[in-house]
Amino acid sequence: MIFEDGIAWRDADYPPMSHPSADVAVNAAVAWAAGLAAPEPVAARILEIGCAEGHHILSLANRWPASKCVGLDVSAKAIQRARNRTERADLANVHFCEARLSEFVPDAPFDFIIAHGFFSWVPDEVKVGLMDFIGKNLTPHGTAVVSFNVAAGWKERMVVVEKARAIMAAGEVDAMEALAIFRAVAESERELFLIDDMLAKGAAVLAHDDFAPVMDAWSLGAFVKLAESHGLCWIGDSLTGEKGDDAADLVAGTTFRSELLCRVDAVNGEGKKPARGTALLRTIPDFPKLDAWRMLCAREALPLPDADLKPCMFTFPQLKVLIAMDGSHSVYDLARHAKEVAPELDFVPWLRHVAERGLLG
């Protein structure tokens, strides 16, 4: 998470994760369907703004070795961790920059820009700076994915947050404790639902989301208007391409949006759906192996990104089995190892699931 004054997020730990809504392959397909001649991601220039420890951009760099990836964040600690993991995963096509967005001057435009978990958590002048940056640093047919919390669904959540903050101030307790206290006296089922939803996020996520120093939910209409004022065109939802509206968000109580933008001068042709390829049949190799990036994730108990950038979490016994998948052990050897370190694991179906998620090289 990047914050313009560099104070709020410099020492905060944001949980490492990948973001399917900012999967450049899917975003490009959405753009193609809208008639935009977006670049092929396989050898593209990709920037992630507010990359934290780099889990998402590293996953993209690992998928496409011919791409050139850049991660930007204001946190020195996060950037150092990202650089360390880059070196240990032997990824030569990604580098990280510790800087404010207003200080960052790229050497060339980007085909894809990602700003996930950024817009709603910075002051308005930084939101404006973000749109200005995208408008000036996107290639003619490039796309940018920007996510934000939606005002329609956050109104009632912020009431709960404010009540919890009052408990925090009165009792000198943290957010999780305050929510637990509030839960004991909540007056409605809806309040209980919202409290439980917040508690399920955990302290680390809450500190960067519901209880962040800045948490500014916007309407879709206001977001689109700001983008258009900086020479950008709204394509639609970054996963589906669908175009919603404020009225629908109000009815549905929408809390989060991830939207795709392009330059207003991009030439859009007739929308075409990408050709549907044959589904990949991912079989179990005789000697299962994780690539270097996923092996690093397993060793550090980080989420392993699957083929669709969905983060996969594993128990510690399962991680011990994954760490043994260095390509030198047969399936039979791994089954014996699993019986020792993870006796409750139903190994063969589990290994099939791991293969089907695209985790094996």
N, C-alpha and C positions, 0 to 999 in steps of 0.2 A: 504494500500500500504506500502510495506516495502522497505527501501533503506539502503544500507549497512553502510553508514557513519552516519545514524540516523538524519541528519540535514534536508534534503529536505522534508521529509514526516512527521516528528515528530509532527508538529502542523497543518498539512493540514487535512481538512475534506474531506473524500472521500464519495460520496453519497452511502448510504446503498442499496444493491441490491443482488438478487440471480442470479445465472448464469446457464441457462439450458444446456449450452455446458459442464459444469462441474457437471452435475447431475450424481452422482456415479452409480445410477441404470442403466442409459443409457450407461455410459462408460463400465460397467461390461458386458452389453449385446453385445456391440461392440467387446469386448475382447472374449466373448464366441463364437461369430460368426466367429472370426479369429482362433478359435481352442485353445485358451488359457483357462486353467482351473482357471479362476479368482474367487476369493472368493465371497460368497454371501454378499451383503452390509449390510444385516439386523443386523448382529452382528460383523461387521468389525472394524478395527482400521483405522480411517480416519484423515488425516492431511491437513489443508489448510495453505499454505505459503502466507503471505501477506493478512491476513484475514480482515484487517481494523476493523470495529466495529462488525464483526462476523455474519453479516446477512445471509450469505450463509451457513456457517458451523452450525449455530444455526438451520437453516431450515432442514438440514440433521439430526442433532441430534434429532430434534422434530419428524421427520418422523420415525426414527429407535431408540427407547429407549434402545435397547440392544447393540447398537454400542458404541464405545469409540472414541470420537472426540476431536481433538486438533486444536486450532487456534493460529497461530504465527504471530506477527507483531512487528515492532520496535516502534510504536507510543504508548506512555503511555496513552494518552488521549483516543485513540481508544480502547485499551485493557481494560481500566477501564469501558468504556461504554458497551463493550461486556460482561464483568463480571457482571455488574449491570443488564443487560437484562437477562443474564442466570439465575440469582437469582430470578428475578421477574417472569420469565416464568417457574420457578421450573424445570429446566432441569439439572439433576444430571450427565449426561453422556458426558459432554463437559467441557473442561477447556482451559484457554487462557494463553499464555506465551508471555511476553514482552522481546524480544531478537532479535539480529541479527541472520540471518541464520547461519553464521559461528560460533556462540556461542551456538547454540541450539544442545543439546545432548539428543535425545529421549531415553526412557528406553526400547524400543522394536521397531522392524520394523513396517511399516505401510502397510496395504493392499491396500490403496488408498491414493495417494498424489495429491493435487490440487495446481497449481500455476497459477491462473488466474490474468491477469493484472500485471505481475511481470517481465517476461523475457525482454521485450523491454524497460523497464524503470529503469534498473540497469546497472552499468558499466560491461564491458566484464568479469572482474575477478569474479564478482558475478554470472554472467551467468554460468561460468565454475563451480563455487561453487555449484550452484543449481543442475547441472547435476551430479556432484560428490556426493552430498547429496542424490539425488534420487537413484543413483546406489548403494549406501551403505545402504540405509534405506528402501528399498522396499522389501516386502516379496517375496519368490520365484515366486509366480504367481500373484503378485500385479500389479497394473497399476498406471500410473501417467498421469495427463492431464496438459499440458503446453500450454498456449496461447501466441501469439505474433503478432505484426504488421508486415505486409509483405512489403518488399522493392518495389516490382513491382507496387503496388497501391499507395505507399506513396511518390513516387518521386515528383509528381505534387502537392501533398498536402503540402509537405515541402517547396516548392517554395512560396506558399501562406502564410505559417507560417512565413517564413523569411521576406517577405514583411510586414506582420502585425507586426513583432517584430521591424522592422525599424520605423514604425509609432509609436509604443509604446515608443521607445527610444526618438524619436523626440518630441512627444507631451505629454510625461509623462502620458499616459492613459493605462488602462488595456486591456487585450486581447479582450474582448467583444467590447469595444469602438473602438479599433484599427480595428477590422474586419468590424464594421459598417462604419467607415471612408473609408476603402479600398473598401467596396462594392459600395460606391458612385462613385468611379473612375475606377472600374474594367473594363478591356478591352475585355473580352470574356464571352460568356455564360458559359463556363466551369469554369472559375474563380468564377462567380456568384454562380454556383451550389455548388462548394466546400466551399465557404464562408458561404452560407446558411446552409450547412450541419454542419459546425463547430458551427455556432451560435445556431443551434437547440440543440446541446449538452448541452449548458449552461456553465456558468463560472466554476462551481465546477468540471465537467468532463474534460473540456478543460485544466484545471490546472494540471490534472494527465495524460493527453493523448497528444493531439497535442502540447500543450505548456509546457509540463513537463520539469523539469531540464535535464532529460535524456529521449530521445525518439529515440530508436535505432531500426529501422525496419530491419528485416533479410529476407533472401530468405529461402524457405523451404529446399532447398538442403543443405545450410550451417547449418541450425538447425538440420537436421537429422545427418549430419556428426559429429557435436558436441556431440549429444546424443550417437552415436555409439562409439565415442572415450572414453566414460565413461561406457561402458558395457551395453548399453541400446539398445533396438530394437524398431523401429518405427512400430506401428500397423496401424495407419491411422488417419483420422479425428475422433475426439472424439464423434461426434454425428452420423456419418454415416459409419465410417470405410473406406471410400474411400481414395485412395492414389492419390493425385494430383502430379504436378511437376512444376518446375519453368517456363517452356515454357507456360503452361496453365495459370499460375498466371499472366504472362506478358500480354497475350492476353485478359484475363478477367479483368485485373486491380485489382486483389485481394488485399484487404487491411488488412484482419485479418484472422488468422488461430488458431484453437484450436486442438491440436494433442495429440494422445494417445501413451504412451510409456510403455514398460515392460522390464524386465531384459532379456539380450541376452541369458541367460541360461534357460529361461523358456521353458518348454516342450510344444510345439504347436502341437495339433493333427489336425484332419480334421475339417475344418471350419463347424460349424453348426449354423443355425439361431435359436434363442430362440423360444420356442413354443409360438404361439400366443394365449393368453388367451382370454376369453370372455370379451368384453368391459364392463366396470363397468357402471351400470345404477345408477347414483347418484340422488336419490330422495330428496325431501325437507322433513326433519323431522318435526314432529308436533311442537317441541320446538327447533328451530334452535340454534346452539351453535358453537362458535369459540373455538378452543383449546387455552390454555394459551399463547402460543407463538404468534399466529395470533391475539389474543385479545390485546396483548402488542403492536404489530405492528399497529393495528387500533388506539389504544389510543395515540400513538406517531406519527401518520400520516406517518408511514413507509410503503413501498410496502409490500403487503401481498403475500407470495409465494404460488402459487397454487400447485396442485398435481404433476405438471411437473417442479416445481421450476421456473416457469415464474412469474416475479413480476407483481402484480396487483395493479394499482393505482386507488384511489377513491377520489371523491370530498369530501369536509368537511361535507356537508349534508349527503352524503352516509355513511361516517365514523360514524356519530352520530347514524345511524341505525345499523351499524355493532357492535358498542360498546354495543348496547342493546341486542345483541345476546349472552347472558350468560347462556342460557338454561332454564331460568325461565319464558320466555315470549312465548306465542303461536304465530303462524303465524298471527292469527287475531289481537292479541295485537300489534305485530310488524307492521302490515299494518296501524293500527291507529296511531302508533308512527311515522311511515314514513310520513304519511299525514301531521303531525304537523311540523316535522323538515326538511323534504325534499319533499315539496308539488309537485314539478315537476317530481318526480321519479315515473316511472311506476313500482310499487313495485313488483308485482307477476312475470313478466318476468325477472326483475332484480334479484330477489331472486332465480329463477330457474337457471339463469346464474351463480350466486354465487355457488350454489350447484353443478352444472355441472363442474365447475372448481376445485372441490374438496376442497373448503375452509371451509366447515362445518364438524364438528365432527360427 
